[in-house]
């Protein structure tokens, strides 16, 4: 299993429900095509599941950065 995941915002937050906006903010995503690397934990996976229709996820091996 990958130790980190890269999450890329692919669709706009305009017109989305407030809880989806808060999840994206919690992941650190603000703009389309912005990407962040987060640890692959059950909490992060749950957040990704809530906004899976807006993001693209790639598994990254090793230390992904920030």
Biotite code that builds the C-alpha atoms (Angstrom):
import biotite.structure as struc

atoms = struc.array([
    struc.Atom([0.000, 0.000, 0.000], chain_id="A", res_id=1, res_name="UNK", atom_name="CA", element="C"),
    struc.Atom([1.222, 3.501, -0.813], chain_id="A", res_id=2, res_name="UNK", atom_name="CA", element="C"),
    struc.Atom([2.338, 5.638, 2.079], chain_id="A", res_id=3, res_name="UNK", atom_name="CA", element="C"),
    struc.Atom([1.066, 8.876, 0.522], chain_id="A", res_id=4, res_name="UNK", atom_name="CA", element="C"),
    struc.Atom([-1.602, 9.949, -1.940], chain_id="A", res_id=5, res_name="UNK", atom_name="CA", element="C"),
    struc.Atom([-1.524, 12.840, -4.379], chain_id="A", res_id=6, res_name="UNK", atom_name="CA", element="C"),
    struc.Atom([-4.909, 14.577, -4.603], chain_id="A", res_id=7, res_name="UNK", atom_name="CA", element="C"),
    struc.Atom([-5.695, 16.891, -7.534], chain_id="A", res_id=8, res_name="UNK", atom_name="CA", element="C"),
    struc.Atom([-8.785, 19.104, -7.691], chain_id="A", res_id=9, res_name="UNK", atom_name="CA", element="C"),
    struc.Atom([-10.280, 18.550, -11.154], chain_id="A", res_id=10, res_name="UNK", atom_name="CA", element="C"),
    struc.Atom([-13.709, 20.211, -10.922], chain_id="A", res_id=11, res_name="UNK", atom_name="CA", element="C"),
    struc.Atom([-14.854, 23.556, -9.576], chain_id="A", res_id=12, res_name="UNK", atom_name="CA", element="C"),
    struc.Atom([-16.252, 24.126, -6.091], chain_id="A", res_id=13, res_name="UNK", atom_name="CA", element="C"),
    struc.Atom([-18.779, 26.627, -7.461], chain_id="A", res_id=14, res_name="UNK", atom_name="CA", element="C"),
    struc.Atom([-22.299, 25.485, -6.673], chain_id="A", res_id=15, res_name="UNK", atom_name="CA", element="C"),
    struc.Atom([-21.167, 22.670, -4.354], chain_id="A", res_id=16, res_name="UNK", atom_name="CA", element="C"),
    struc.Atom([-22.638, 22.111, -0.927], chain_id="A", res_id=17, res_name="UNK", atom_name="CA", element="C"),
    struc.Atom([-20.906, 23.704, 2.037], chain_id="A", res_id=18, res_name="UNK", atom_name="CA", element="C"),
    struc.Atom([-19.783, 20.387, 3.549], chain_id="A", res_id=19, res_name="UNK", atom_name="CA", element="C"),
    struc.Atom([-18.000, 19.479, 0.299], chain_id="A", res_id=20, res_name="UNK", atom_name="CA", element="C"),
    struc.Atom([-16.265, 22.882, 0.283], chain_id="A", res_id=21, res_name="UNK", atom_name="CA", element="C"),
    struc.Atom([-15.141, 22.326, 3.867], chain_id="A", res_id=22, res_name="UNK", atom_name="CA", element="C"),
    struc.Atom([-13.755, 18.882, 3.024], chain_id="A", res_id=23, res_name="UNK", atom_name="CA", element="C"),
    struc.Atom([-11.771, 20.323, 0.111], chain_id="A", res_id=24, res_name="UNK", atom_name="CA", element="C"),
    struc.Atom([-10.453, 23.106, 2.353], chain_id="A", res_id=25, res_name="UNK", atom_name="CA", element="C"),
    struc.Atom([-9.491, 20.492, 4.936], chain_id="A", res_id=26, res_name="UNK", atom_name="CA", element="C"),
    struc.Atom([-7.506, 18.655, 2.287], chain_id="A", res_id=27, res_name="UNK", atom_name="CA", element="C"),
    struc.Atom([-5.799, 21.936, 1.386], chain_id="A", res_id=28, res_name="UNK", atom_name="CA", element="C"),
    struc.Atom([-7.337, 22.342, -2.073], chain_id="A", res_id=29, res_name="UNK", atom_name="CA", element="C"),
    struc.Atom([-8.362, 25.805, -3.276], chain_id="A", res_id=30, res_name="UNK", atom_name="CA", element="C"),
    struc.Atom([-7.965, 25.978, -7.064], chain_id="A", res_id=31, res_name="UNK", atom_name="CA", element="C"),
    struc.Atom([-8.635, 23.696, -10.031], chain_id="A", res_id=32, res_name="UNK", atom_name="CA", element="C"),
    struc.Atom([-5.539, 21.644, -10.972], chain_id="A", res_id=33, res_name="UNK", atom_name="CA", element="C"),
    struc.Atom([-3.958, 22.283, -7.574], chain_id="A", res_id=34, res_name="UNK", atom_name="CA", element="C"),
    struc.Atom([-2.424, 19.163, -6.087], chain_id="A", res_id=35, res_name="UNK", atom_name="CA", element="C"),
    struc.Atom([-1.479, 18.210, -2.544], chain_id="A", res_id=36, res_name="UNK", atom_name="CA", element="C"),
    struc.Atom([0.253, 15.157, -1.100], chain_id="A", res_id=37, res_name="UNK", atom_name="CA", element="C"),
    struc.Atom([-1.197, 13.702, 2.079], chain_id="A", res_id=38, res_name="UNK", atom_name="CA", element="C"),
    struc.Atom([-0.464, 10.626, 4.180], chain_id="A", res_id=39, res_name="UNK", atom_name="CA", element="C"),
    struc.Atom([-2.576, 7.630, 3.223], chain_id="A", res_id=40, res_name="UNK", atom_name="CA", element="C"),
    struc.Atom([-4.703, 7.300, 6.356], chain_id="A", res_id=41, res_name="UNK", atom_name="CA", element="C"),
    struc.Atom([-8.310, 6.193, 6.861], chain_id="A", res_id=42, res_name="UNK", atom_name="CA", element="C"),
    struc.Atom([-9.250, 9.800, 7.712], chain_id="A", res_id=43, res_name="UNK", atom_name="CA", element="C"),
    struc.Atom([-7.863, 11.155, 4.435], chain_id="A", res_id=44, res_name="UNK", atom_name="CA", element="C"),
    struc.Atom([-9.441, 8.289, 2.481], chain_id="A", res_id=45, res_name="UNK", atom_name="CA", element="C"),
    struc.Atom([-12.809, 9.138, 4.036], chain_id="A", res_id=46, res_name="UNK", atom_name="CA", element="C"),
    struc.Atom([-12.430, 12.788, 3.039], chain_id="A", res_id=47, res_name="UNK", atom_name="CA", element="C"),
    struc.Atom([-11.529, 11.724, -0.507], chain_id="A", res_id=48, res_name="UNK", atom_name="CA", element="C"),
    struc.Atom([-14.621, 9.514, -0.645], chain_id="A", res_id=49, res_name="UNK", atom_name="CA", element="C"),
    struc.Atom([-16.840, 12.515, 0.180], chain_id="A", res_id=50, res_name="UNK", atom_name="CA", element="C"),
    struc.Atom([-15.534, 14.495, -2.802], chain_id="A", res_id=51, res_name="UNK", atom_name="CA", element="C"),
    struc.Atom([-14.429, 11.691, -5.136], chain_id="A", res_id=52, res_name="UNK", atom_name="CA", element="C"),
    struc.Atom([-16.433, 13.191, -8.005], chain_id="A", res_id=53, res_name="UNK", atom_name="CA", element="C"),
    struc.Atom([-14.362, 16.407, -7.805], chain_id="A", res_id=54, res_name="UNK", atom_name="CA", element="C"),
    struc.Atom([-10.827, 15.058, -7.366], chain_id="A", res_id=55, res_name="UNK", atom_name="CA", element="C"),
    struc.Atom([-8.301, 12.723, -8.938], chain_id="A", res_id=56, res_name="UNK", atom_name="CA", element="C"),
    struc.Atom([-6.198, 10.534, -6.641], chain_id="A", res_id=57, res_name="UNK", atom_name="CA", element="C"),
    struc.Atom([-2.833, 8.907, -7.335], chain_id="A", res_id=58, res_name="UNK", atom_name="CA", element="C"),
    struc.Atom([-0.863, 6.753, -4.967], chain_id="A", res_id=59, res_name="UNK", atom_name="CA", element="C"),
    struc.Atom([2.695, 7.898, -4.273], chain_id="A", res_id=60, res_name="UNK", atom_name="CA", element="C"),
    struc.Atom([5.429, 5.782, -2.737], chain_id="A", res_id=61, res_name="UNK", atom_name="CA", element="C"),
    struc.Atom([7.705, 7.189, -0.045], chain_id="A", res_id=62, res_name="UNK", atom_name="CA", element="C"),
    struc.Atom([7.842, 10.723, 1.275], chain_id="A", res_id=63, res_name="UNK", atom_name="CA", element="C"),
    struc.Atom([5.679, 12.864, -1.010], chain_id="A", res_id=64, res_name="UNK", atom_name="CA", element="C"),
    struc.Atom([6.694, 16.236, 0.379], chain_id="A", res_id=65, res_name="UNK", atom_name="CA", element="C"),
    struc.Atom([4.950, 18.868, 2.484], chain_id="A", res_id=66, res_name="UNK", atom_name="CA", element="C"),
])
